[in-house]
Amino acid sequence: MRFRETAIVSGGLLAQQASVFATGILTARLLGSDGYGVLGILKSLATVLVIITPLGLDLALLKHASFYRDRPAELQETARALRLVVAVCNVLLLALVAACVGPWLAGIYDNIPRFATLCVITMLGLLFAADVQVSSALYRVSGRVVRFSLVVNYCQPALRFLLSAAVLVMGGGVESVTWVSTVMFVYAFVMLAWADRGTRVAPIGLPVRLLARKIAAILSESLWMALSLLVYQSIRLADVLILAALAGPSIAGEYAAMSSVAQLIQIYPNAISQTLGPRIAQAYRSGDREDLVAALKDYLRKAAILGGYLFGGIAIFGQDLSFVFGPNFHFAWQLPILLATGWYLSATLAPFGYVLSMTGRHKQELAILTCGALLLIVALLALVPALKAVGTALAVAIVFAVVNAARCSYVIRIIGRNPLGLEDLVAPLCFLAVAWACRMAGGLAMSPSLGGLIIECVAYSVLAAAVVLTVIGSAEERRMVVSRFRLGRALP
């Protein structure tokens, strides 16, 4: 992508994250931990389902659609047939949710009113969300990522925030907010369909047998991709679902609020890892192990600094986020530390999975993730009854540590080198110490309040930047920062 397109898409991802976070705070303050917990359960279920509903085509079409660059009519007919398959499967899934799955889940979460209805409303929105996911692949292959980003990353989250605010102010509850999410998926579907009107070409009438072979070939890969994504996401989502079932929606709401904050640690590591996969694939294919190791080391250093800053802040200041989410939320001090640790491990080490995927070891990656998912369920069932939210966070931290340790050990065997070093621990430990010092100083100088929390966070940010420039950063990195600062001051 060109710089302008990259800037627009990256800004859209940040705008989407900010809007989702703002919507979460709004609903938490107006609905309390109980209502927020119910929405957290529905969000977790929706996230799992949105992996299944596109049948993996949101990934598979990134590969297969590129084969049709000179045959747009053939791609259009193939994509239309695949979308029809997705729609039929999801209509059947909606009927299954209405008839069986919804009532079954309502029996598990029997303290949540009209939970079966909430499940049906959620699944109704996912009918349209699945098509939007398929469209995302087609838009990316055709080079129309900016148009897709404007609809899905900018407009949709902003409208969701405004509509959620409107229904909540007017006295709406969980069901109203659930309907808002469904309406927003319909909005995205309609807007993308309208944007596609100028790109349609005349159909060529592919023979049914040929079209069926094309669909079967694509689905034979896409379903495996969907399975891998499902297992991976189950590790990220089972915590809220099991905690809510064993401890109730109120405790799950408090946990979900802190978890949503801890997941912000992923933003910067995910952004800088976007080009890591292709570089690893190319280095492995050409036999250049040195470049592969260099790519991993470069990523780890940047991720340790960029992710470590958020890790330190969330781990230390997370307990005081009740000032942000509202008086109904109470966070034990262990909760932000454990969640920040787990998500920091995931953010910095999960891209080691790229090495397994890019070197043809998909089955080994799936096996590791499957074992991790089973371990998480066992750990949750063992720890949640006694420790509630803290036990859930402990289980998540343990599983992320085990899964990523397995990935790293396998990668070390593949490349014959260990890209990890003790220096990778320096940044997060330094940030942790600086954040703790700021919180202790703030506690001595001020009474606990939202204003005090903001002052402590600002002081932490300033001192963290100073630590990077004087302790953590290399001489070359310091020169680069100083030169960019001078350039910024020189600009009118």
C-alpha positions as CSV (number, residue, x, y, z in Angstrom):
1,M,0.0,0.0,0.0
2,R,1.0,3.6,-0.5
3,F,1.7,5.8,2.5
4,R,-1.6,7.6,2.2
5,E,-3.5,4.3,2.1
6,T,-1.5,2.9,5.0
7,A,-2.1,6.0,7.1
8,I,-5.8,5.9,6.5
9,V,-6.1,2.2,7.3
10,S,-3.9,2.4,10.3
11,G,-5.9,5.4,11.5
12,G,-9.1,3.4,11.0
13,L,-7.9,0.6,13.2
14,L,-6.9,3.1,15.9
15,A,-10.3,4.9,15.6
16,Q,-12.1,1.6,15.8
17,Q,-10.3,0.6,18.9
18,A,-10.9,4.0,20.5
19,S,-14.6,3.9,19.7
20,V,-15.0,0.4,21.0
21,F,-13.3,1.3,24.2
22,A,-15.4,4.5,24.6
23,T,-18.6,2.5,24.0
24,G,-17.4,-0.1,26.6
25,I,-16.9,2.7,29.2
26,L,-20.2,4.2,28.4
27,T,-22.1,0.9,28.8
28,A,-20.2,0.0,31.9
29,R,-21.1,3.3,33.7
30,L,-24.7,3.3,32.7
31,L,-25.5,-0.4,33.0
32,G,-23.1,-1.4,35.8
33,S,-21.0,-4.5,36.1
34,D,-24.0,-6.8,35.8
35,G,-25.2,-5.4,32.4
36,Y,-21.6,-5.0,31.2
37,G,-21.0,-8.7,32.1
38,V,-24.0,-9.8,30.0
39,L,-22.8,-7.8,27.1
40,G,-19.3,-9.3,27.6
41,I,-20.8,-12.8,27.4
42,L,-22.6,-12.0,24.2
43,K,-19.5,-10.3,22.7
44,S,-17.5,-13.5,23.5
45,L,-20.1,-15.7,21.8
46,A,-20.3,-13.4,18.8
47,T,-16.5,-13.3,18.4
48,V,-16.5,-17.1,18.3
49,L,-19.3,-17.3,15.9
50,V,-17.9,-14.6,13.6
51,I,-14.9,-16.9,13.0
52,I,-17.2,-19.8,12.0
53,T,-19.8,-17.9,10.0
54,P,-17.5,-16.8,7.1
55,L,-16.3,-20.4,6.7
56,G,-12.7,-19.2,6.7
57,L,-13.3,-17.4,3.4
58,D,-12.1,-14.1,4.9
59,L,-8.6,-15.7,4.9
60,A,-8.8,-18.2,2.0
61,L,-9.9,-15.6,-0.5
62,L,-6.8,-13.5,0.2
63,K,-5.0,-16.3,-1.6
64,H,-7.5,-17.5,-4.2
65,A,-9.0,-14.2,-5.3
66,S,-5.5,-13.1,-6.4
67,F,-5.6,-15.8,-9.0
68,Y,-8.5,-14.0,-10.8
69,R,-6.9,-10.6,-11.3
70,D,-7.3,-10.9,-15.1
71,R,-10.7,-12.6,-14.8
72,P,-13.0,-10.3,-12.8
73,A,-16.2,-11.8,-14.1
74,E,-15.1,-15.3,-13.1
75,L,-14.1,-14.0,-9.6
76,Q,-17.5,-12.2,-9.3
77,E,-19.5,-15.4,-10.0
78,T,-17.3,-17.5,-7.8
79,A,-17.5,-15.0,-5.0
80,R,-21.3,-14.7,-5.4
81,A,-21.7,-18.5,-5.2
82,L,-19.4,-18.7,-2.1
83,R,-21.5,-15.9,-0.4
84,L,-24.6,-17.9,-1.2
85,V,-23.1,-20.9,0.5
86,V,-22.2,-18.8,3.5
87,A,-25.7,-17.3,3.7
88,V,-27.4,-20.7,3.5
89,C,-25.2,-22.1,6.2
90,N,-25.7,-19.1,8.5
91,V,-29.5,-19.2,8.1
92,L,-29.4,-22.8,9.2
93,L,-27.2,-21.8,12.1
94,L,-29.6,-19.0,13.0
95,A,-32.4,-21.6,13.1
96,L,-30.2,-23.9,15.3
97,V,-29.5,-21.0,17.7
98,A,-33.2,-20.1,17.9
99,A,-34.3,-23.7,18.4
100,C,-31.5,-25.3,20.5
101,V,-28.4,-23.4,21.3
102,G,-30.2,-20.3,22.7
103,P,-32.4,-22.2,25.1
104,W,-29.5,-24.4,26.1
105,L,-27.3,-21.3,26.9
106,A,-30.2,-19.7,28.7
107,G,-30.2,-22.8,31.0
108,I,-26.5,-22.3,31.8
109,Y,-26.9,-18.5,32.3
110,D,-30.3,-18.9,34.1
111,N,-29.8,-15.6,36.1
112,I,-29.8,-13.5,32.9
113,P,-33.4,-12.6,31.7
114,R,-34.3,-13.4,28.0
115,F,-30.8,-14.7,27.3
116,A,-32.1,-17.0,24.5
117,T,-33.6,-13.9,22.8
118,L,-30.4,-12.1,23.2
119,C,-28.6,-15.0,21.4
120,V,-31.0,-14.9,18.5
121,I,-30.6,-11.1,18.1
122,T,-26.8,-11.5,18.2
123,M,-26.8,-14.3,15.6
124,L,-29.1,-12.3,13.3
125,G,-26.5,-9.6,13.1
126,L,-23.8,-12.2,12.4
127,L,-25.6,-13.2,9.2
128,F,-24.6,-9.8,7.8
129,A,-21.2,-9.7,9.6
130,A,-20.2,-12.9,7.8
131,D,-20.7,-11.3,4.4
132,V,-18.8,-8.3,5.6
133,Q,-15.9,-10.5,6.6
134,V,-15.9,-12.1,3.1
135,S,-16.0,-8.7,1.5
136,S,-12.9,-7.7,3.5
137,A,-10.8,-10.2,1.6
138,L,-12.2,-9.2,-1.8
139,Y,-11.6,-5.5,-1.0
140,R,-8.0,-6.1,0.1
141,V,-7.2,-8.1,-3.0
142,S,-8.7,-5.6,-5.3
143,G,-6.8,-2.7,-3.7
144,R,-9.9,-1.0,-2.2
145,V,-8.9,-1.2,1.4
146,V,-9.5,2.6,2.0
147,R,-13.1,2.3,1.0
148,F,-13.6,-0.7,3.2
149,S,-11.8,1.0,6.1
150,L,-14.0,4.1,5.8
151,V,-17.2,2.0,6.1
152,V,-16.1,-0.6,8.7
153,N,-13.4,1.0,10.8
154,Y,-14.4,4.7,10.8
155,C,-18.2,5.0,10.3
156,Q,-19.5,1.8,11.8
157,P,-17.9,2.1,15.3
158,A,-18.7,5.8,15.5
159,L,-22.3,5.2,14.7
160,R,-22.4,2.3,17.1
161,F,-21.2,4.6,19.9
162,L,-23.7,7.3,19.1
163,L,-26.7,4.9,18.8
164,S,-25.6,3.1,22.0
165,A,-25.4,6.4,23.8
166,A,-28.9,7.4,22.5
167,V,-30.6,4.2,23.5
168,L,-29.0,4.1,27.0
169,V,-29.8,7.8,27.7
170,M,-33.4,7.0,26.7
171,G,-33.5,4.2,29.3
172,G,-32.7,1.2,27.1
173,G,-30.9,-1.8,28.6
174,V,-28.8,-4.8,27.4
175,E,-31.3,-5.8,24.8
176,S,-31.3,-2.4,23.2
177,V,-27.5,-2.3,23.0
178,T,-27.6,-5.8,21.4
179,W,-30.0,-4.6,18.8
180,V,-27.7,-1.6,18.1
181,S,-24.8,-4.0,17.3
182,T,-27.1,-6.0,14.9
183,V,-28.2,-2.9,13.1
184,M,-24.6,-1.8,12.7
185,F,-23.7,-5.1,11.0
186,V,-26.7,-4.5,8.6
187,Y,-25.5,-1.0,8.0
188,A,-22.0,-2.2,7.0
189,F,-23.5,-4.9,4.7
190,V,-25.7,-2.3,3.0
191,M,-23.0,0.3,2.6
192,L,-20.5,-2.2,1.1
193,A,-23.1,-3.6,-1.3
194,W,-23.8,0.0,-2.4
195,A,-20.1,0.7,-2.8
196,D,-19.8,-2.4,-5.0
197,R,-22.4,-1.2,-7.5
198,G,-19.8,0.4,-9.8
199,T,-17.5,-2.7,-9.8
200,R,-19.9,-5.3,-11.1
201,V,-19.2,-6.8,-14.5
202,A,-21.4,-8.7,-16.9
203,P,-21.8,-12.4,-15.9
204,I,-20.2,-15.1,-18.1
205,G,-22.3,-18.0,-17.0
206,L,-19.8,-20.5,-15.6
207,P,-20.9,-24.2,-15.9
208,V,-22.4,-25.5,-12.7
209,R,-19.9,-28.4,-12.5
210,L,-16.9,-26.1,-12.9
211,L,-18.3,-23.6,-10.4
212,A,-18.9,-26.4,-7.9
213,R,-15.3,-27.6,-8.3
214,K,-14.0,-24.1,-7.7
215,I,-16.1,-23.7,-4.5
216,A,-15.0,-27.1,-3.2
217,A,-11.3,-26.4,-3.8
218,I,-11.6,-23.1,-1.9
219,L,-13.7,-24.4,0.9
220,S,-11.3,-27.4,1.4
221,E,-8.7,-24.9,2.5
222,S,-10.9,-22.2,4.1
223,L,-12.5,-24.6,6.6
224,W,-9.1,-25.7,8.0
225,M,-8.2,-22.0,8.4
226,A,-11.5,-21.3,10.2
227,L,-10.7,-24.3,12.5
228,S,-7.3,-22.9,13.4
229,L,-8.7,-19.4,14.1
230,L,-11.5,-20.9,16.2
231,V,-9.2,-22.8,18.4
232,Y,-6.9,-19.7,18.8
233,Q,-9.8,-17.4,19.6
234,S,-11.3,-19.9,22.1
235,I,-8.2,-19.5,24.2
236,R,-8.9,-15.7,24.2
237,L,-12.6,-15.9,24.9
238,A,-13.4,-19.0,27.1
239,D,-12.4,-17.1,30.2
240,V,-15.4,-14.7,30.2
241,L,-17.9,-17.4,29.3
242,I,-16.7,-19.9,32.0
243,L,-16.4,-17.2,34.7
244,A,-19.9,-15.9,34.0
245,A,-21.3,-19.4,34.2
246,L,-19.5,-20.2,37.5
247,A,-19.5,-16.8,39.2
248,G,-22.3,-14.7,37.7
249,P,-22.4,-11.8,35.2
250,S,-21.4,-9.1,37.7
251,I,-18.0,-10.6,38.4
252,A,-17.6,-11.5,34.7
253,G,-18.4,-7.8,33.9
254,E,-15.6,-6.6,36.2
255,Y,-13.2,-9.1,34.7
256,A,-14.2,-8.3,31.1
257,A,-13.7,-4.6,31.7
258,M,-10.1,-5.2,33.0
259,S,-9.4,-7.7,30.2
260,S,-10.5,-5.2,27.5
261,V,-7.9,-2.8,28.9
262,A,-5.2,-5.4,29.1
263,Q,-5.8,-6.3,25.5
264,L,-4.6,-2.8,24.5
265,I,-1.1,-4.1,25.1
266,Q,-1.4,-5.9,21.7
267,I,-1.9,-2.8,19.6
268,Y,1.7,-1.8,19.0
269,P,3.2,-5.3,18.8
270,N,0.4,-6.3,16.3
271,A,1.1,-3.2,14.2
272,I,4.8,-3.8,13.9
273,S,4.4,-7.6,13.2
274,Q,2.3,-7.0,10.0
275,T,5.2,-7.6,7.7
276,L,6.9,-10.2,9.8
277,G,5.2,-13.3,8.3
278,P,6.2,-12.6,4.6
279,R,9.8,-11.8,5.7
280,I,10.1,-15.1,7.7
281,A,8.6,-17.1,4.8
282,Q,11.1,-15.6,2.3
283,A,14.1,-16.1,4.7
284,Y,13.2,-19.7,5.4
285,R,12.5,-20.4,1.7
286,S,15.9,-19.0,0.7
287,G,17.7,-20.8,3.6
288,D,18.8,-17.5,5.2
289,R,18.5,-18.4,8.8
290,E,20.5,-15.3,9.8
291,D,17.9,-13.0,8.3
292,L,15.1,-15.0,10.0
293,V,16.7,-14.7,13.4
294,A,17.5,-11.0,12.8
295,A,13.8,-10.4,11.9
296,L,12.6,-12.1,15.1
297,K,15.2,-10.2,17.3
298,D,14.2,-6.9,15.7
299,Y,10.6,-7.5,16.3
300,L,11.2,-8.7,19.9
301,R,13.1,-5.5,20.8
302,K,10.4,-3.2,19.4
303,A,7.6,-5.2,20.9
304,A,9.3,-5.3,24.3
305,I,9.5,-1.5,24.3
306,L,6.2,-0.6,22.8
307,G,4.2,-3.3,24.5
308,G,6.2,-3.0,27.7
309,Y,5.1,0.6,28.2
310,L,1.5,-0.4,28.2
311,F,2.2,-3.5,30.3
312,G,3.8,-1.5,33.1
313,G,1.0,1.1,33.1
314,I,-1.9,-1.4,33.1
315,A,-0.3,-3.7,35.6
316,I,0.3,-1.0,38.2
317,F,-2.5,1.5,37.5
318,G,-5.2,-1.0,36.6
319,Q,-6.5,-1.3,40.1
320,D,-7.6,2.3,40.0
321,L,-9.6,2.0,36.8
322,S,-12.8,1.9,38.9
323,F,-12.6,5.7,38.6
324,V,-13.0,5.2,34.9
325,F,-15.6,2.4,34.7
326,G,-17.7,3.6,37.6
327,P,-18.4,2.8,41.3
328,N,-19.9,-0.6,40.6
329,F,-16.5,-1.9,39.5
330,H,-13.9,-3.1,42.0
331,F,-10.6,-4.6,40.8
332,A,-8.4,-6.7,43.1
333,W,-4.7,-5.7,42.7
334,Q,-3.8,-9.1,41.4
335,L,-6.2,-8.9,38.5
336,P,-4.5,-6.2,36.3
337,I,-1.0,-7.7,37.1
338,L,-2.0,-11.2,35.9
339,L,-4.0,-10.0,32.9
340,A,-1.3,-7.6,31.8
341,T,1.3,-10.4,32.1
342,G,-0.8,-12.8,30.1
343,W,-1.6,-10.4,27.3
344,Y,2.0,-9.1,27.2
345,L,3.3,-12.6,26.7
346,S,0.7,-13.1,24.0
347,A,1.4,-9.8,22.3
348,T,5.2,-10.3,22.2
349,L,5.5,-14.0,21.6
350,A,2.4,-15.0,19.7
351,P,4.1,-14.0,16.3
352,F,6.4,-17.0,16.8
353,G,3.4,-18.8,15.4
354,Y,4.2,-17.1,12.1
355,V,7.4,-19.2,12.0
356,L,5.4,-22.4,12.3
357,S,2.8,-21.3,9.8
358,M,5.2,-19.8,7.3
359,T,7.4,-22.9,7.3
360,G,4.6,-25.3,6.6
361,R,4.0,-26.5,10.1
362,H,0.3,-25.7,10.3
363,K,-0.6,-28.9,12.0
364,Q,1.9,-28.5,14.8
365,E,0.6,-25.0,15.4
366,L,-3.0,-26.3,15.5
367,A,-1.9,-29.0,18.0
368,I,-0.2,-26.5,20.3
369,L,-3.3,-24.3,20.2
370,T,-5.6,-27.2,20.8
371,C,-3.6,-28.3,23.9
372,G,-3.6,-24.7,25.1
373,A,-7.4,-24.5,24.8
374,L,-7.9,-27.7,26.7
375,L,-5.4,-26.6,29.4
376,L,-7.3,-23.3,29.7
377,I,-10.6,-25.1,30.3
378,V,-9.1,-27.4,33.0
379,A,-7.4,-24.4,34.7
380,L,-10.5,-22.3,34.7
381,L,-12.6,-25.1,36.1
382,A,-10.0,-25.7,38.9
383,L,-9.3,-22.0,39.8
384,V,-12.5,-20.1,39.2
385,P,-14.7,-21.6,42.0
386,A,-12.2,-20.5,44.6
387,L,-10.6,-17.4,43.2
388,K,-13.3,-16.0,40.9
389,A,-11.9,-13.3,38.6
390,V,-8.3,-13.6,40.0
391,G,-8.4,-17.3,39.3
392,T,-9.5,-16.6,35.7
393,A,-6.7,-14.2,35.1
394,L,-4.2,-16.7,36.6
395,A,-5.5,-19.4,34.3
396,V,-5.1,-17.1,31.3
397,A,-1.6,-16.1,32.3
398,I,-0.6,-19.7,32.8
399,V,-2.0,-20.8,29.4
400,F,-0.4,-17.9,27.4
401,A,2.9,-18.7,29.1
402,V,2.7,-22.5,28.3
403,V,1.5,-22.0,24.7
404,N,4.1,-19.4,23.8
405,A,6.8,-21.4,25.5
406,A,5.9,-24.4,23.3
407,R,5.9,-22.2,20.2
408,C,9.3,-20.7,21.1
409,S,10.9,-24.0,21.9
410,Y,9.7,-25.4,18.6
411,V,10.9,-22.4,16.6
412,I,14.4,-22.7,18.3
413,R,14.5,-26.3,17.1
414,I,13.6,-25.2,13.5
415,I,16.0,-22.4,13.1
416,G,18.8,-23.7,15.3
417,R,19.1,-20.4,17.2
418,N,17.5,-18.8,20.2
419,P,16.3,-15.3,19.3
420,L,15.3,-14.6,22.9
421,G,17.7,-13.1,25.4
422,L,17.7,-11.7,28.9
423,E,17.9,-8.2,27.4
424,D,14.2,-8.7,26.3
425,L,13.2,-8.6,30.0
426,V,14.9,-5.2,30.6
427,A,12.2,-3.0,29.1
428,P,9.1,-4.5,30.8
429,L,10.8,-4.6,34.1
430,C,12.0,-1.0,33.9
431,F,8.5,0.2,32.9
432,L,7.0,-1.8,35.8
433,A,9.4,-0.2,38.3
434,V,8.8,3.3,36.9
435,A,5.0,2.8,37.1
436,W,5.2,1.5,40.6
437,A,7.3,4.5,41.7
438,C,4.8,6.9,40.2
439,R,1.9,5.2,41.9
440,M,3.6,5.2,45.3
441,A,4.5,8.9,44.9
442,G,1.0,9.7,43.8
443,G,-0.5,7.9,46.8
444,L,1.7,9.9,49.2
445,A,0.9,13.3,47.6
446,M,-2.8,12.9,46.6
447,S,-6.0,11.2,47.7
448,P,-7.2,8.5,45.3
449,S,-9.3,10.1,42.5
450,L,-9.7,10.1,38.7
451,G,-7.6,13.3,38.5
452,G,-4.8,11.8,40.6
453,L,-4.8,8.7,38.3
454,I,-4.4,10.9,35.3
455,I,-1.5,12.8,36.9
456,E,0.2,9.6,37.8
457,C,-0.2,8.2,34.3
458,V,1.2,11.4,32.7
459,A,4.2,11.3,35.1
460,Y,4.7,7.7,34.2
461,S,4.6,8.4,30.4
462,V,7.2,11.2,30.8
463,L,9.5,9.1,32.9
464,A,9.1,6.1,30.7
465,A,10.2,8.2,27.7
466,A,13.2,9.3,29.7
467,V,14.1,5.7,30.5
468,V,13.9,4.7,26.9
469,L,16.2,7.6,25.9
470,T,18.7,7.1,28.7
471,V,18.7,3.4,29.7
472,I,16.9,1.1,27.3
473,G,17.4,2.8,23.9
474,S,20.6,2.2,21.9
475,A,22.8,5.1,20.7
476,E,21.3,4.7,17.2
477,E,17.8,4.8,18.4
478,R,18.5,7.9,20.6
479,R,20.0,9.7,17.6
480,M,16.9,8.8,15.5
481,V,14.5,10.1,18.1
482,V,16.5,13.4,18.5
483,S,16.7,14.0,14.8
484,R,13.0,13.5,14.3
485,F,12.3,15.8,17.2
486,R,14.5,18.5,15.7
487,L,12.8,17.9,12.3
488,G,9.4,18.4,13.9
489,R,10.4,21.6,15.5
490,A,11.8,22.9,12.2
491,L,8.6,22.3,10.4
492,P,6.2,25.4,10.2
